[in-house]
Amino acid sequence: MSLIGQEYKQPRILAHDVFAVTVFGRINNTASDNGLNIESGGEDYEVGDKITVTEPTGHGHAADHSAVVVVDAIDIHGGVTRYHIEDPAAGVTENQLYLVGGTADEISTDSTLGSGFKAVVTNTNLPNTNEAGVCLYVGGTGDIEVTLESGNSAIFAGVNGGSFLPILVKGFVISTDPTNTDATDILALY
């Protein structure tokens, strides 16, 4: 990673952590708003309630890809004011293929009374890329389409397996069309 243009950020020369990129379009729980903008907190929820939200609309989505919102705090009417997105267990398909701007409205809940939660997806970036992007290691040959730290998107075609990409990536581009990312065994280097 180059230090050019990085004067005001944490200068990093070597990676200090790694994250296997196995799911694209996951709501980013590490964003300042936990990846959602609440339009309506609903009513009659209790702390600890779990709310399953609208299924994602990215290409290849399925009903079992829906995210689960866990209520952390409520107002005096039981409206959700603070929450986090439940981390799916290994191998579980929840919380993937969401599009920024898509809905995350309640479709079911374990609450006996709570209802009416509505939100909009604001962030599907890689975890912990709110201030700086990450470099990538691509294990399996293919193409990748990413959003760079600048906010611009780019397709890197024909990336060879075993390659390190010295680019600062915030996330992978997800759309309603087939994704342009078909490389495999991708690691995000922090």
TIRO-633752 format. One record per residue: residue in three letters; chain; z, x, y of N, C-alpha, C in turn. Coordinates in nm, 2 decimals, always signed. Layout:
REC  residuo  cadena     n_Z     n_X     n_Y    ca_Z    ca_X    ca_Y     c_Z     c_X     c_Y
REC      ALA       A       Z       X       Y       Z       X       Y       Z       X       Y
...
//
This chain:
REC  residuo  cadena     n_Z     n_X     n_Y    ca_Z    ca_X    ca_Y     c_Z     c_X     c_Y
REC      MET       A   +0.00   +0.08   -0.12   +0.00   +0.00   +0.00   +0.00   +0.09   +0.12
REC      SER       A   -0.08   +0.06   +0.21   -0.09   +0.13   +0.34   +0.01   +0.09   +0.44
REC      LEU       A   +0.06   +0.19   +0.52   +0.15   +0.15   +0.62   +0.08   +0.12   +0.75
REC      ILE       A   -0.05   +0.13   +0.76   -0.13   +0.09   +0.88   -0.11   -0.06   +0.90
REC      GLY       A   -0.07   -0.09   +1.02   -0.05   -0.23   +1.05   +0.07   -0.29   +1.00
REC      GLN       A   +0.16   -0.21   +0.95   +0.28   -0.26   +0.89   +0.41   -0.22   +0.96
REC      GLU       A   +0.39   -0.17   +1.09   +0.50   -0.12   +1.16   +0.62   -0.21   +1.17
REC      TYR       A   +0.60   -0.34   +1.18   +0.70   -0.44   +1.20   +0.75   -0.50   +1.08
REC      LYS       A   +0.70   -0.46   +0.97   +0.74   -0.51   +0.84   +0.82   -0.41   +0.76
REC      GLN       A   +0.87   -0.44   +0.65   +0.94   -0.34   +0.56   +0.83   -0.25   +0.51
REC      PRO       A   +0.84   -0.12   +0.54   +0.74   -0.03   +0.48   +0.78   -0.01   +0.34
REC      ARG       A   +0.68   -0.03   +0.25   +0.70   -0.01   +0.11   +0.59   +0.08   +0.06
REC      ILE       A   +0.62   +0.18   -0.02   +0.52   +0.27   -0.07   +0.51   +0.24   -0.22
REC      LEU       A   +0.61   +0.21   -0.29   +0.61   +0.19   -0.43   +0.67   +0.05   -0.46
REC      ALA       A   +0.63   -0.02   -0.56   +0.68   -0.15   -0.60   +0.82   -0.14   -0.65
REC      HIS       A   +0.90   -0.24   -0.62   +1.04   -0.24   -0.66   +1.07   -0.36   -0.75
REC      ASP       A   +0.97   -0.44   -0.77   +0.99   -0.56   -0.86   +0.85   -0.61   -0.91
REC      VAL       A   +0.84   -0.68   -1.01   +0.72   -0.74   -1.07   +0.74   -0.88   -1.11
REC      PHE       A   +0.63   -0.96   -1.09   +0.64   -1.10   -1.12   +0.51   -1.13   -1.20
REC      ALA       A   +0.52   -1.18   -1.32   +0.40   -1.22   -1.40   +0.34   -1.35   -1.34
REC      VAL       A   +0.22   -1.35   -1.30   +0.15   -1.46   -1.25   +0.09   -1.54   -1.36
REC      THR       A   +0.17   -1.64   -1.41   +0.12   -1.73   -1.52   +0.09   -1.87   -1.48
REC      VAL       A   +0.13   -1.91   -1.36   +0.10   -2.04   -1.31   +0.05   -2.04   -1.17
REC      PHE       A   -0.06   -2.11   -1.15   -0.12   -2.11   -1.01   -0.09   -2.25   -0.95
REC      GLY       A   -0.07   -2.25   -0.82   -0.04   -2.37   -0.74   +0.10   -2.43   -0.76
REC      ARG       A   +0.19   -2.34   -0.79   +0.33   -2.38   -0.80   +0.39   -2.40   -0.66
REC      ILE       A   +0.47   -2.51   -0.64   +0.54   -2.52   -0.51   +0.63   -2.41   -0.49
REC      ASN       A   +0.62   -2.34   -0.38   +0.70   -2.22   -0.35   +0.84   -2.25   -0.31
REC      ASN       A   +0.93   -2.24   -0.40   +1.08   -2.26   -0.37   +1.14   -2.16   -0.28
REC      THR       A   +1.07   -2.04   -0.26   +1.13   -1.94   -0.18   +1.09   -1.95   -0.03
REC      ALA       A   +1.00   -2.05   +0.00   +0.96   -2.07   +0.14   +1.07   -2.13   +0.22
REC      SER       A   +1.07   -2.11   +0.35   +1.18   -2.16   +0.43   +1.21   -2.31   +0.41
REC      ASP       A   +1.10   -2.39   +0.38   +1.12   -2.53   +0.36   +1.12   -2.57   +0.22
REC      ASN       A   +1.13   -2.47   +0.13   +1.12   -2.49   -0.02   +0.99   -2.55   -0.06
REC      GLY       A   +0.89   -2.53   +0.02   +0.75   -2.57   -0.02   +0.72   -2.71   +0.01
REC      LEU       A   +0.81   -2.79   +0.07   +0.78   -2.93   +0.09   +0.83   -2.97   +0.23
REC      ASN       A   +0.76   -3.07   +0.29   +0.80   -3.13   +0.42   +0.84   -3.27   +0.38
REC      ILE       A   +0.97   -3.30   +0.40   +1.02   -3.44   +0.36   +0.97   -3.54   +0.47
REC      GLU       A   +0.90   -3.64   +0.43   +0.86   -3.74   +0.52   +0.96   -3.86   +0.51
REC      SER       A   +1.02   -3.88   +0.40   +1.12   -3.98   +0.38   +1.22   -3.93   +0.28
REC      GLY       A   +1.35   -3.92   +0.31   +1.45   -3.88   +0.21   +1.49   -3.99   +0.12
REC      GLY       A   +1.43   -4.11   +0.14   +1.47   -4.22   +0.06   +1.61   -4.27   +0.08
REC      GLU       A   +1.67   -4.33   -0.01   +1.81   -4.38   +0.00   +1.88   -4.39   -0.13
REC      ASP       A   +2.01   -4.39   -0.13   +2.10   -4.41   -0.24   +2.09   -4.30   -0.35
REC      TYR       A   +2.04   -4.18   -0.31   +2.05   -4.07   -0.41   +2.18   -4.01   -0.41
REC      GLU       A   +2.21   -3.93   -0.51   +2.34   -3.86   -0.52   +2.30   -3.71   -0.54
REC      VAL       A   +2.39   -3.62   -0.50   +2.37   -3.48   -0.52   +2.36   -3.46   -0.67
REC      GLY       A   +2.26   -3.38   -0.71   +2.23   -3.35   -0.85   +2.13   -3.44   -0.92
REC      ASP       A   +2.09   -3.55   -0.85   +1.98   -3.63   -0.90   +1.85   -3.55   -0.91
REC      LYS       A   +1.77   -3.59   -1.01   +1.64   -3.52   -1.03   +1.53   -3.62   -1.00
REC      ILE       A   +1.44   -3.58   -0.92   +1.33   -3.67   -0.88   +1.19   -3.60   -0.93
REC      THR       A   +1.12   -3.67   -1.02   +0.99   -3.62   -1.06   +0.89   -3.68   -0.96
REC      VAL       A   +0.81   -3.59   -0.90   +0.72   -3.62   -0.79   +0.57   -3.64   -0.84
REC      THR       A   +0.49   -3.69   -0.76   +0.35   -3.71   -0.78   +0.28   -3.60   -0.86
REC      GLU       A   +0.19   -3.63   -0.95   +0.13   -3.52   -1.02   +0.03   -3.45   -0.92
REC      PRO       A   +0.01   -3.32   -0.95   -0.07   -3.24   -0.86   -0.22   -3.28   -0.87
REC      THR       A   -0.30   -3.23   -0.77   -0.44   -3.27   -0.77   -0.54   -3.15   -0.79
REC      GLY       A   -0.48   -3.03   -0.81   -0.57   -2.91   -0.83   -0.65   -2.93   -0.96
REC      HIS       A   -0.76   -2.86   -0.97   -0.85   -2.87   -1.08   -0.77   -2.84   -1.21
REC      GLY       A   -0.78   -2.92   -1.31   -0.72   -2.90   -1.44   -0.58   -2.96   -1.45
REC      HIS       A   -0.54   -3.03   -1.35   -0.40   -3.09   -1.35   -0.39   -3.19   -1.46
REC      ALA       A   -0.26   -3.22   -1.50   -0.23   -3.33   -1.59   -0.09   -3.39   -1.55
REC      ALA       A   -0.06   -3.50   -1.61   +0.06   -3.57   -1.57   +0.18   -3.49   -1.59
REC      ASP       A   +0.18   -3.40   -1.70   +0.30   -3.32   -1.73   +0.31   -3.20   -1.64
REC      HIS       A   +0.23   -3.19   -1.53   +0.24   -3.08   -1.44   +0.32   -3.11   -1.32
REC      SER       A   +0.38   -3.23   -1.31   +0.46   -3.27   -1.19   +0.58   -3.18   -1.18
REC      ALA       A   +0.62   -3.16   -1.05   +0.74   -3.09   -1.02   +0.86   -3.18   -1.02
REC      VAL       A   +0.98   -3.12   -1.03   +1.10   -3.19   -1.03   +1.18   -3.14   -0.91
REC      VAL       A   +1.22   -3.23   -0.82   +1.30   -3.20   -0.71   +1.45   -3.23   -0.74
REC      VAL       A   +1.54   -3.13   -0.72   +1.68   -3.15   -0.75   +1.75   -3.17   -0.61
REC      VAL       A   +1.83   -3.28   -0.60   +1.89   -3.31   -0.47   +2.02   -3.22   -0.46
REC      ASP       A   +2.02   -3.15   -0.34   +2.13   -3.06   -0.31   +2.22   -3.12   -0.20
REC      ALA       A   +2.17   -3.20   -0.11   +2.25   -3.27   -0.01   +2.19   -3.40   +0.03
REC      ILE       A   +2.27   -3.49   +0.08   +2.22   -3.62   +0.12   +2.29   -3.66   +0.26
REC      ASP       A   +2.22   -3.76   +0.33   +2.28   -3.81   +0.45   +2.37   -3.93   +0.41
REC      ILE       A   +2.43   -4.00   +0.51   +2.52   -4.11   +0.48   +2.46   -4.23   +0.41
REC      HIS       A   +2.33   -4.23   +0.41   +2.26   -4.34   +0.34   +2.21   -4.30   +0.20
REC      GLY       A   +2.24   -4.18   +0.17   +2.19   -4.13   +0.04   +2.05   -4.07   +0.04
REC      GLY       A   +2.00   -4.05   +0.16   +1.86   -3.98   +0.18   +1.87   -3.84   +0.16
REC      VAL       A   +1.77   -3.78   +0.09   +1.77   -3.64   +0.06   +1.75   -3.56   +0.19
REC      THR       A   +1.84   -3.46   +0.21   +1.83   -3.37   +0.33   +1.81   -3.23   +0.29
REC      ARG       A   +1.85   -3.19   +0.17   +1.83   -3.06   +0.12   +1.81   -3.07   -0.03
REC      TYR       A   +1.72   -2.98   -0.08   +1.68   -2.99   -0.22   +1.63   -2.85   -0.27
REC      HIS       A   +1.61   -2.84   -0.40   +1.53   -2.72   -0.45   +1.44   -2.78   -0.56
REC      ILE       A   +1.34   -2.70   -0.59   +1.25   -2.74   -0.70   +1.30   -2.68   -0.83
REC      GLU       A   +1.31   -2.76   -0.93   +1.37   -2.71   -1.06   +1.27   -2.61   -1.12
REC      ASP       A   +1.33   -2.50   -1.16   +1.25   -2.40   -1.23   +1.22   -2.44   -1.37
REC      PRO       A   +1.09   -2.46   -1.41   +1.06   -2.50   -1.54   +1.10   -2.39   -1.64
REC      ALA       A   +1.13   -2.44   -1.76   +1.17   -2.35   -1.87   +1.04   -2.27   -1.91
REC      ALA       A   +1.05   -2.16   -1.98   +0.94   -2.08   -2.02   +0.85   -2.17   -2.11
REC      GLY       A   +0.72   -2.16   -2.08   +0.62   -2.24   -2.16   +0.60   -2.38   -2.11
REC      VAL       A   +0.69   -2.43   -2.02   +0.68   -2.57   -1.97   +0.57   -2.57   -1.86
REC      THR       A   +0.49   -2.68   -1.85   +0.38   -2.69   -1.76   +0.41   -2.75   -1.63
REC      GLU       A   +0.54   -2.78   -1.60   +0.58   -2.85   -1.47   +0.55   -2.76   -1.35
REC      ASN       A   +0.52   -2.83   -1.24   +0.51   -2.76   -1.11   +0.40   -2.66   -1.10
REC      GLN       A   +0.27   -2.71   -1.13   +0.16   -2.62   -1.12   +0.04   -2.70   -1.07
REC      LEU       A   -0.06   -2.63   -1.01   -0.18   -2.68   -0.96   -0.17   -2.78   -0.84
REC      TYR       A   -0.06   -2.76   -0.76   -0.05   -2.84   -0.64   -0.14   -2.78   -0.53
REC      LEU       A   -0.19   -2.87   -0.44   -0.27   -2.83   -0.33   -0.18   -2.85   -0.20
REC      VAL       A   -0.19   -2.75   -0.11   -0.12   -2.76   +0.02   -0.18   -2.88   +0.09
REC      GLY       A   -0.09   -2.97   +0.14   -0.13   -3.10   +0.20   -0.12   -3.21   +0.11
REC      GLY       A   -0.11   -3.19   -0.02   -0.10   -3.29   -0.12   +0.04   -3.36   -0.12
REC      THR       A   +0.05   -3.48   -0.18   +0.17   -3.55   -0.18   +0.26   -3.51   -0.29
REC      ALA       A   +0.39   -3.53   -0.26   +0.50   -3.50   -0.36   +0.60   -3.62   -0.35
REC      ASP       A   +0.55   -3.74   -0.38   +0.63   -3.86   -0.37   +0.69   -3.89   -0.50
REC      GLU       A   +0.81   -3.96   -0.50   +0.88   -3.99   -0.62   +0.79   -4.08   -0.71
REC      ILE       A   +0.79   -4.04   -0.84   +0.73   -4.13   -0.94   +0.83   -4.18   -1.04
REC      SER       A   +0.94   -4.10   -1.05   +1.05   -4.14   -1.14   +1.17   -4.05   -1.10
REC      THR       A   +1.29   -4.10   -1.14   +1.41   -4.03   -1.11   +1.51   -4.06   -1.22
REC      ASP       A   +1.61   -3.97   -1.23   +1.72   -4.00   -1.32   +1.84   -4.07   -1.25
REC      SER       A   +1.82   -4.10   -1.12   +1.92   -4.17   -1.04   +1.92   -4.32   -1.08
REC      THR       A   +2.04   -4.38   -1.08   +2.05   -4.52   -1.11   +2.01   -4.60   -0.99
REC      LEU       A   +2.03   -4.55   -0.87   +2.00   -4.63   -0.75   +1.90   -4.57   -0.65
REC      GLY       A   +1.89   -4.44   -0.65   +1.80   -4.37   -0.55   +1.66   -4.40   -0.56
REC      SER       A   +1.59   -4.41   -0.44   +1.45   -4.44   -0.44   +1.39   -4.40   -0.31
REC      GLY       A   +1.26   -4.39   -0.30   +1.19   -4.37   -0.18   +1.16   -4.23   -0.13
REC      PHE       A   +1.18   -4.13   -0.21   +1.16   -3.99   -0.16   +1.01   -3.97   -0.15
REC      LYS       A   +0.97   -3.92   -0.03   +0.83   -3.89   +0.00   +0.82   -3.75   +0.07
REC      ALA       A   +0.73   -3.67   +0.02   +0.71   -3.54   +0.09   +0.57   -3.49   +0.08
REC      VAL       A   +0.53   -3.39   +0.16   +0.40   -3.33   +0.16   +0.42   -3.18   +0.12
REC      VAL       A   +0.33   -3.13   +0.03   +0.34   -2.99   -0.01   +0.29   -2.90   +0.10
REC      THR       A   +0.38   -2.80   +0.14   +0.34   -2.71   +0.25   +0.32   -2.57   +0.21
REC      ASN       A   +0.36   -2.53   +0.09   +0.35   -2.39   +0.05   +0.34   -2.37   -0.10
REC      THR       A   +0.23   -2.31   -0.15   +0.22   -2.28   -0.29   +0.19   -2.13   -0.31
REC      ASN       A   +0.24   -2.05   -0.21   +0.22   -1.91   -0.22   +0.30   -1.85   -0.33
REC      LEU       A   +0.28   -1.72   -0.37   +0.36   -1.65   -0.46   +0.50   -1.65   -0.41
REC      PRO       A   +0.60   -1.65   -0.50   +0.74   -1.64   -0.46   +0.77   -1.52   -0.37
REC      ASN       A   +0.85   -1.54   -0.27   +0.90   -1.43   -0.19   +0.79   -1.35   -0.11
REC      THR       A   +0.68   -1.43   -0.07   +0.58   -1.37   +0.01   +0.58   -1.43   +0.15
REC      ASN       A   +0.69   -1.47   +0.20   +0.70   -1.54   +0.33   +0.67   -1.44   +0.44
REC      GLU       A   +0.72   -1.31   +0.42   +0.70   -1.21   +0.53   +0.59   -1.11   +0.50
REC      ALA       A   +0.58   -1.07   +0.37   +0.47   -0.97   +0.33   +0.41   -1.01   +0.20
REC      GLY       A   +0.28   -0.98   +0.19   +0.21   -1.01   +0.06   +0.25   -0.91   -0.04
REC      VAL       A   +0.18   -0.92   -0.16   +0.21   -0.83   -0.27   +0.08   -0.77   -0.32
REC      CYS       A   +0.08   -0.66   -0.38   -0.03   -0.60   -0.45   -0.04   -0.66   -0.59
REC      LEU       A   -0.16   -0.64   -0.65   -0.18   -0.70   -0.78   -0.22   -0.60   -0.88
REC      TYR       A   -0.18   -0.62   -1.01   -0.23   -0.55   -1.12   -0.30   -0.65   -1.21
REC      VAL       A   -0.42   -0.63   -1.24   -0.50   -0.72   -1.32   -0.52   -0.66   -1.46
REC      GLY       A   -0.46   -0.72   -1.56   -0.47   -0.67   -1.70   -0.60   -0.70   -1.77
REC      GLY       A   -0.65   -0.82   -1.75   -0.77   -0.87   -1.82   -0.89   -0.89   -1.72
REC      THR       A   -1.00   -0.83   -1.75   -1.12   -0.84   -1.67   -1.16   -0.98   -1.62
REC      GLY       A   -1.20   -0.99   -1.50   -1.24   -1.12   -1.45   -1.24   -1.12   -1.30
REC      ASP       A   -1.26   -1.24   -1.24   -1.27   -1.26   -1.10   -1.13   -1.32   -1.05
REC      ILE       A   -1.09   -1.29   -0.93   -0.98   -1.36   -0.87   -1.01   -1.40   -0.73
REC      GLU       A   -0.96   -1.52   -0.69   -0.97   -1.57   -0.55   -0.83   -1.58   -0.50
REC      VAL       A   -0.81   -1.51   -0.39   -0.67   -1.50   -0.33   -0.67   -1.54   -0.18
REC      THR       A   -0.55   -1.57   -0.13   -0.53   -1.58   +0.01   -0.45   -1.45   +0.05
REC      LEU       A   -0.51   -1.38   +0.14   -0.45   -1.26   +0.19   -0.34   -1.28   +0.29
REC      GLU       A   -0.27   -1.18   +0.32   -0.16   -1.18   +0.42   -0.21   -1.23   +0.56
REC      SER       A   -0.34   -1.21   +0.59   -0.40   -1.25   +0.72   -0.42   -1.40   +0.72
REC      GLY       A   -0.42   -1.47   +0.60   -0.45   -1.61   +0.59   -0.59   -1.63   +0.55
REC      ASN       A   -0.68   -1.53   +0.55   -0.81   -1.54   +0.50   -0.82   -1.54   +0.35
REC      SER       A   -0.92   -1.60   +0.29   -0.94   -1.60   +0.14   -1.05   -1.51   +0.11
REC      ALA       A   -1.05   -1.46   -0.01   -1.16   -1.37   -0.06   -1.16   -1.38   -0.21
REC      ILE       A   -1.29   -1.37   -0.26   -1.31   -1.36   -0.41   -1.34   -1.22   -0.44
REC      PHE       A   -1.26   -1.16   -0.54   -1.29   -1.03   -0.59   -1.35   -1.05   -0.72
REC      ALA       A   -1.48   -1.02   -0.73   -1.56   -1.04   -0.85   -1.56   -0.92   -0.94
REC      GLY       A   -1.55   -0.95   -1.07   -1.57   -0.84   -1.17   -1.46   -0.74   -1.17
REC      VAL       A   -1.33   -0.78   -1.14   -1.22   -0.68   -1.15   -1.20   -0.63   -1.29
REC      ASN       A   -1.20   -0.50   -1.31   -1.18   -0.45   -1.44   -1.04   -0.46   -1.49
REC      GLY       A   -1.02   -0.49   -1.62   -0.88   -0.49   -1.67   -0.82   -0.36   -1.65
REC      GLY       A   -0.69   -0.36   -1.62   -0.62   -0.23   -1.60   -0.63   -0.18   -1.45
REC      SER       A   -0.67   -0.27   -1.36   -0.69   -0.23   -1.22   -0.57   -0.27   -1.14
REC      PHE       A   -0.54   -0.18   -1.04   -0.44   -0.22   -0.94   -0.53   -0.25   -0.81
REC      LEU       A   -0.49   -0.36   -0.75   -0.56   -0.40   -0.62   -0.47   -0.38   -0.51
REC      PRO       A   -0.50   -0.28   -0.42   -0.42   -0.25   -0.31   -0.44   -0.34   -0.19
REC      ILE       A   -0.43   -0.47   -0.21   -0.45   -0.57   -0.11   -0.31   -0.65   -0.10
REC      LEU       A   -0.29   -0.71   +0.02   -0.17   -0.79   +0.04   -0.19   -0.94   +0.02
REC      VAL       A   -0.15   -0.99   -0.10   -0.18   -1.12   -0.14   -0.06   -1.21   -0.12
REC      LYS       A   -0.09   -1.33   -0.06   +0.02   -1.43   -0.05   +0.01   -1.54   -0.16
REC      GLY       A   -0.11   -1.57   -0.21   -0.12   -1.67   -0.31   -0.27   -1.67   -0.37
REC      PHE       A   -0.29   -1.76   -0.47   -0.42   -1.78   -0.53   -0.48   -1.91   -0.48
REC      VAL       A   -0.61   -1.91   -0.45   -0.67   -2.03   -0.40   -0.68   -2.13   -0.51
REC      ILE       A   -0.63   -2.25   -0.49   -0.64   -2.36   -0.58   -0.72   -2.47   -0.51
REC      SER       A   -0.81   -2.54   -0.58   -0.88   -2.65   -0.52   -0.90   -2.76   -0.63
REC      THR       A   -0.98   -2.86   -0.59   -1.01   -2.97   -0.68   -1.12   -2.93   -0.77
REC      ASP       A   -1.19   -2.82   -0.74   -1.30   -2.77   -0.82   -1.24   -2.66   -0.92
REC      PRO       A   -1.32   -2.62   -1.02   -1.27   -2.52   -1.10   -1.24   -2.39   -1.02
REC      THR       A   -1.13   -2.33   -1.06   -1.08   -2.21   -0.98   -1.18   -2.09   -1.01
REC      ASN       A   -1.18   -2.01   -0.91   -1.26   -1.89   -0.92   -1.18   -1.77   -0.98
REC      THR       A   -1.06   -1.80   -1.02   -0.98   -1.70   -1.09   -0.98   -1.71   -1.24
REC      ASP       A   -1.05   -1.62   -1.30   -1.05   -1.62   -1.45   -1.00   -1.49   -1.51
REC      ALA       A   -0.96   -1.40   -1.43   -0.89   -1.27   -1.48   -0.76   -1.31   -1.54
REC      THR       A   -0.71   -1.23   -1.63   -0.58   -1.26   -1.70   -0.48   -1.15   -1.69
REC      ASP       A   -0.36   -1.18   -1.73   -0.25   -1.08   -1.73   -0.23   -1.02   -1.60
REC      ILE       A   -0.22   -1.11   -1.49   -0.20   -1.07   -1.36   -0.05   -1.05   -1.32
REC      LEU       A   -0.02   -0.94   -1.26   +0.11   -0.91   -1.22   +0.12   -0.89   -1.07
REC      ALA       A   +0.22   -0.95   -1.00   +0.24   -0.93   -0.86   +0.34   -0.82   -0.84
REC      LEU       A   +0.31   -0.72   -0.77   +0.40   -0.61   -0.75   +0.46   -0.61   -0.61
REC      TYR       A   +0.59   -0.62   -0.61   +0.67   -0.64   -0.48   +0.73   -0.50   -0.44
//
